[in-house]
Amino acid sequence: MSAIEAVNKITERYLKVGKKVHLRHLSKDCKNLLANADKIENIMEDPTYKVAVDR
């Protein structure tokens, strides 16, 4: 819970200066915990990575 509070404070500070915090590469459990956080709105889906193959 202290980590969520820390992220809340950082996000709040950035919002005050007109910036957003984007969170990526989170586990499903982290996303569920952060869904209940006050200021955190920008939880982004992870990008799909592809591997180039020489043929």
C-alpha distance (Angstrom), angle and dihedral (degrees) to the residues before:
residue distance angle dihedral
M1 . . .
S2 3.80 . .
A3 3.82 89.5 .
I4 3.80 90.4 53.9
E5 3.80 89.7 49.8
A6 3.81 90.2 50.9
V7 3.81 91.6 50.8
N8 3.81 89.3 47.3
K9 3.82 90.8 54.3
I10 3.80 93.6 47.6
T11 3.80 91.3 47.7
E12 3.80 91.3 48.8
R13 3.81 91.5 52.1
Y14 3.79 91.8 50.9
L15 3.82 91.9 47.1
K16 3.80 89.4 55.4
V17 3.81 90.3 60.0
G18 3.81 94.0 43.3
K19 3.79 98.8 -100.2
K20 3.79 132.7 121.6
V21 3.78 130.8 -139.5
H22 3.81 114.7 -137.5
L23 3.79 118.5 -160.7
R24 3.80 120.1 -156.4
H25 3.79 140.0 171.8
L26 3.80 94.4 33.5
S27 3.78 124.9 156.1
K28 3.79 119.6 -117.2
D29 3.82 89.6 -106.2
C30 3.82 91.6 53.2
K31 3.80 91.1 49.7
N32 3.81 90.2 51.8
L33 3.82 92.3 50.1
L34 3.80 93.1 46.6
A35 3.80 92.3 48.6
N36 3.82 86.2 75.1
A37 3.81 94.6 49.3
D38 3.80 119.1 112.7
K39 3.78 107.4 -129.4
I40 3.79 103.6 18.1
E41 3.79 111.2 107.3
N42 3.80 106.0 143.0
I43 3.77 106.9 76.7
M44 3.78 102.7 151.1
E45 3.76 128.0 -155.4
D46 3.77 113.3 -113.3
P47 3.78 116.2 -102.8
T48 3.78 120.2 -111.1
Y49 3.77 110.3 -112.0
K50 3.78 122.9 -154.0
V51 3.77 129.9 -163.6
A52 3.80 121.0 -133.7
V53 3.78 113.5 -132.0
D54 3.81 125.1 -160.4
R55 3.77 111.5 -136.7
